Amino acid sequence: MSSQDIPEENLPAAQDAAHGAVDVADEKHPFADPGLPPHEHRIQDIDERAAKRSERTVALLFTVSMLATIGFIASFVAIPVDKSIYVWPLGHVGALNLALGLTLGLALFCIGAGAVHWGRTLMSDEELVQERHPIEAPADVRAQVFADFKQGAKESAIGRRKLIRNTMFGALTLVPLSGVVLLRDLGPLPEDKLRHTLWSKGKLLVNMNTHEPLRPSDVAVGSLTFAMPEGLEEHDHDFQNEIAKAALMVVRLEPGDIKDKQELEWSHEGIVAYSKICTHVGCPISLYEQQTHHVLCPCHQSTFDLSDGARVIFGPAGHALPQLRIGVNDEGYLEALGDFEEPVGPAFWERG
């Protein structure tokens, strides 16, 4: 028999008998009478019109939360970052920060206020005295928990109060969009920037150490030279980003040692230029074995054969190093004949 089957006037006595409640707790009767006052019904429990008013109030709060979230997104998109307004007594404040704070705060507050008002006015609020049990949960207790959960869901009227349910789901669905929109501040979308570097037709190869343009005579057989595009200076704002994509390894091989036909066509008198960025996780390659023409990435030991199209011969790298097509201009300097034919660095672009 549940508490609902017992007449209300006999419920306290039945609970005392079930739980062994006494005026003073002792070893034999560990549960003292808590002395709860008689239950007083809320107006919403006895007047459906009052319950409807509370339902509309909760729905209004959830709706305001949805509108505030929309306002947050609109403010983030429409208000310039550098715009300021005067607010007494704060003085001049950033309009964007003020709008974002107010709208997001209102959205979260209304969800909380709606949930609290729902619980205080429409959900069941009857006080029940329950004897404490050991920490372990027997099967009958677990069954009772599930039954209580179903009963609580039923008493919350979430199925019957569809207006509250729908507006609550709407508010909870929209609020996370505030965090998604904030991702815009992580930086502009890369678009196709990862697929291109500063290399273009006519750009001179500049020695990274001397910052002087390279001539074929500057590259000896068996030597390894690092180069970058002309016009790129270390004090430039985007130097690190650009050099991470455009850095070159320039090596001179005997033309007869070059096995790959395309590699030979894209070289000049045996001088080949390959991306310095490993195709595994983007580490800079710096180790060169003159006798084997192999270059080694120091991070995870990916090894590439520069005499055979810089293909991977060992390690976790996914594909060969991109080669830059080079030539010599009228002044005798090494120059690029275009950009890399494929993106440099890790193989993100091979995944779709």
C-alpha positions in Angstrom: 0.0 0.0 0.0 1.4 3.4 -1.0 1.0 6.7 0.8 -1.7 7.6 -1.8 -3.9 4.7 -0.6 -4.0 6.0 3.0 -6.5 8.7 3.9 -4.8 12.0 4.5 -5.9 12.3 8.1 -4.4 8.9 8.9 -1.2 9.4 7.0 1.0 10.7 9.9 0.0 7.8 12.2 0.7 5.3 9.4 4.1 6.9 8.8 5.0 6.8 12.5 4.1 3.1 12.7 6.1 2.3 9.6 9.2 4.1 10.6 9.1 3.6 14.4 9.0 7.4 15.0 9.1 8.4 18.7 9.3 11.6 20.6 12.9 10.9 21.7 15.3 8.7 19.7 17.1 5.9 21.5 18.8 2.6 20.5 15.6 0.7 20.2 13.8 3.5 18.4 16.4 5.4 16.4 14.0 7.6 14.6 12.6 10.5 16.5 9.4 12.3 15.3 10.7 15.2 13.2 7.7 17.2 14.2 6.7 18.3 10.7 3.8 20.7 10.6 0.6 19.6 8.8 0.9 19.9 5.0 -0.6 23.0 3.5 -1.7 22.8 0.0 -0.6 25.4 -2.5 -3.1 27.4 -4.4 -1.9 25.7 -7.6 -2.8 22.3 -6.0 -6.5 23.2 -5.6 -7.1 25.8 -8.3 -6.3 24.8 -11.9 -6.5 28.5 -13.0 -3.7 29.3 -10.6 -1.8 26.3 -12.0 -2.3 27.6 -15.5 -1.0 31.0 -14.5 2.1 29.4 -13.1 2.5 27.4 -16.2 2.3 30.5 -18.4 4.8 32.2 -16.1 7.3 29.4 -16.4 6.8 29.3 -20.2 7.3 33.0 -20.4 10.6 32.8 -18.5 11.8 30.0 -20.9 10.7 32.1 -23.9 12.6 35.1 -22.6 15.6 32.9 -22.3 15.3 31.9 -26.0 14.9 35.5 -27.0 18.0 36.5 -24.9 20.1 33.8 -26.6 19.0 35.1 -30.0 19.9 38.6 -28.8 23.3 37.3 -27.7 24.1 35.9 -31.2 22.8 39.0 -32.9 24.9 41.2 -30.7 28.0 39.1 -31.4 27.5 39.4 -35.1 26.3 43.0 -35.4 28.1 45.1 -32.8 31.7 46.1 -33.7 34.4 45.1 -31.2 35.7 48.7 -30.8 32.3 50.3 -30.3 31.8 51.8 -26.8 28.9 53.5 -25.0 28.5 55.5 -21.9 26.7 53.7 -19.0 26.1 55.4 -15.7 27.8 54.9 -13.3 30.3 52.7 -15.1 31.4 55.3 -17.6 32.4 54.2 -21.1 32.2 50.5 -21.6 32.5 48.2 -24.6 29.1 47.9 -26.2 29.8 44.3 -27.4 30.9 43.1 -23.9 27.9 44.8 -22.3 25.4 43.3 -24.7 26.9 39.8 -24.5 27.0 39.9 -20.7 23.4 41.1 -20.4 21.9 38.8 -22.9 23.8 35.7 -21.8 23.1 36.5 -18.1 19.4 37.0 -18.9 19.2 33.7 -20.8 20.8 31.7 -18.0 18.8 33.5 -15.3 15.5 32.8 -17.0 16.2 29.1 -17.4 17.1 28.9 -13.7 14.1 31.1 -12.6 11.7 29.1 -14.7 13.0 25.8 -13.3 12.7 27.1 -9.7 9.2 28.5 -10.2 8.1 25.3 -11.9 9.4 23.2 -8.9 7.9 25.5 -6.3 4.4 25.9 -7.8 3.6 22.9 -9.9 5.7 19.9 -8.9 4.8 17.8 -6.0 5.9 19.3 -2.6 4.5 16.8 0.0 6.8 16.1 2.8 7.5 12.4 3.4 9.4 10.8 6.3 11.6 8.0 5.1 13.8 5.7 7.2 17.5 5.7 6.3 18.9 2.5 4.9 22.3 1.0 4.5 24.5 2.4 1.7 24.1 -0.8 -0.4 21.0 -0.9 -2.5 19.1 -4.2 -2.6 17.0 -5.1 -5.6 13.7 -4.0 -4.0 15.3 -0.6 -3.2 16.4 -0.2 -6.8 13.0 -1.1 -8.0 11.5 1.4 -5.6 13.9 4.1 -6.9 12.8 3.5 -10.5 9.2 3.6 -9.4 9.7 6.8 -7.5 11.4 8.3 -10.5 8.4 7.4 -12.7 6.1 8.8 -10.1 8.1 12.0 -9.8 8.1 12.4 -13.6 4.4 11.9 -13.5 3.9 14.4 -10.7 6.1 17.0 -12.4 3.4 17.1 -15.1 6.0 17.4 -17.8 3.9 15.2 -20.1 0.7 17.1 -19.3 2.2 20.6 -19.2 3.3 20.7 -22.8 3.7 24.4 -22.9 6.4 24.3 -20.2 8.0 21.2 -21.7 8.3 22.7 -25.2 9.6 26.1 -24.1 12.1 24.5 -21.7 13.5 22.3 -24.5 13.6 25.4 -26.7 15.6 27.4 -24.1 18.0 24.5 -23.3 18.6 24.0 -27.0 19.3 27.6 -27.8 21.6 28.5 -24.9 24.5 26.3 -26.0 24.6 28.3 -29.3 26.1 31.1 -27.3 29.3 29.0 -26.8 29.3 27.9 -30.4 29.2 31.5 -31.6 32.1 32.4 -29.3 34.3 30.0 -31.3 34.5 32.8 -33.9 37.0 34.6 -31.7 39.4 31.7 -32.0 40.5 33.4 -35.2 39.3 33.7 -38.8 38.5 30.6 -40.8 41.6 29.3 -42.7 39.6 28.9 -45.9 42.2 27.7 -48.5 45.2 29.3 -46.8 46.6 26.0 -45.7 46.8 24.9 -49.3 49.0 27.8 -50.4 52.3 29.3 -49.4 54.1 32.6 -50.2 55.9 30.9 -53.1 54.8 32.0 -56.6 56.4 32.3 -60.0 59.5 34.5 -59.9 60.0 34.5 -56.2 63.7 34.2 -55.4 65.1 31.6 -53.1 66.7 33.4 -50.1 69.3 31.7 -47.8 67.8 31.6 -44.3 71.2 32.2 -42.7 72.6 35.0 -44.9 69.3 36.4 -46.2 70.9 36.6 -49.6 69.4 35.3 -52.8 70.8 31.9 -53.8 72.7 31.2 -57.0 73.3 27.7 -58.3 77.0 28.1 -57.4 76.0 28.6 -53.8 74.7 25.1 -53.5 77.4 22.5 -53.5 76.9 18.8 -54.2 76.0 17.0 -50.9 75.2 20.2 -49.0 71.9 21.1 -47.4 70.7 24.7 -47.5 67.6 26.1 -46.0 65.7 28.8 -48.0 62.7 31.0 -47.8 60.9 33.3 -50.3 62.2 36.8 -50.9 60.3 39.6 -49.1 59.8 37.5 -45.9 61.5 39.2 -42.9 61.8 37.9 -39.4 60.2 41.0 -37.9 57.0 40.5 -40.0 53.9 39.9 -38.0 53.1 36.6 -39.8 56.7 35.4 -40.1 56.3 32.3 -38.0 53.1 31.2 -39.7 54.4 31.8 -43.2 57.9 30.3 -42.7 56.2 27.2 -41.2 54.6 26.6 -44.6 57.2 28.1 -47.0 60.5 26.8 -45.5 62.6 24.9 -48.1 65.4 22.4 -48.1 67.7 23.0 -51.1 70.0 20.1 -52.0 72.3 19.5 -55.0 72.4 16.0 -56.3 74.2 14.5 -59.3 71.5 14.5 -62.0 72.3 10.8 -62.6 71.4 10.0 -59.0 67.9 11.3 -59.4 65.5 8.4 -59.9 62.2 10.2 -60.2 61.5 11.7 -63.7 59.3 14.6 -62.4 61.9 15.4 -59.7 64.5 15.8 -62.4 62.3 18.0 -64.6 61.5 20.3 -61.6 65.1 20.7 -60.6 67.9 22.8 -62.0 71.2 21.1 -62.7 70.5 18.6 -60.0 69.4 21.2 -57.4 66.1 20.1 -55.9 63.9 22.1 -53.5 61.6 20.3 -51.1 59.3 21.4 -48.2 61.2 21.4 -44.9 58.0 20.5 -43.1 57.5 16.8 -42.2 54.2 15.4 -43.5 53.6 13.5 -40.2 52.9 16.3 -37.6 54.7 19.2 -39.1 58.1 19.1 -37.5 61.0 20.9 -39.3 63.3 18.4 -41.0 67.0 19.2 -40.4 69.1 16.0 -40.7 70.6 15.0 -44.1 72.6 11.9 -45.0 74.8 12.9 -47.9 75.7 9.4 -49.1 72.2 8.0 -49.2 70.4 11.3 -50.0 68.0 10.7 -47.1 66.5 13.4 -44.8 65.3 12.5 -41.4 62.7 14.2 -39.2 64.1 14.4 -35.6 60.6 14.2 -34.0 59.4 10.7 -35.0 62.2 9.5 -37.4 60.2 9.7 -40.6 62.8 9.3 -43.4 62.5 10.6 -47.0 64.6 9.7 -50.0 65.4 13.0 -51.9 66.7 11.1 -54.8 63.4 9.4 -55.4 60.8 12.1 -55.2 61.2 12.5 -51.4 59.1 9.4 -50.9 58.7 8.0 -47.3 61.0 5.0 -46.7 60.6 4.8 -42.9 58.5 6.2 -40.1 54.9 7.4 -39.6 54.7 10.1 -42.3 51.8 9.7 -44.6 53.2 10.9 -48.0 56.2 12.3 -49.7 57.5 15.8 -49.2 56.1 18.3 -51.7 58.6 19.5 -54.2 58.9 23.1 -55.4 59.6 23.6 -59.1 62.6 25.9 -59.5 64.7 27.5 -62.2 67.2 30.4 -62.8 66.2 33.9 -63.7 68.1 36.3 -66.1 70.3 37.5 -63.3 71.4 34.0 -62.4 69.5 33.6 -59.2 67.4 30.5 -58.3 63.7 31.3 -58.5 60.4 29.5 -57.9 58.4 28.6 -61.0 55.1 28.5 -59.0 53.7 27.4 -55.6 53.8 23.8 -54.3 51.4 21.6 -56.3 50.0 20.2 -53.1 49.6 21.5 -49.5 52.7 21.2 -47.3 52.8 19.6 -43.8 50.5 17.0 -42.3 48.1 15.2 -44.6 44.9 16.9 -43.6 44.0 17.4 -47.2 44.1 13.7 -48.0 41.1 13.1 -45.8 38.5 14.7 -48.0 
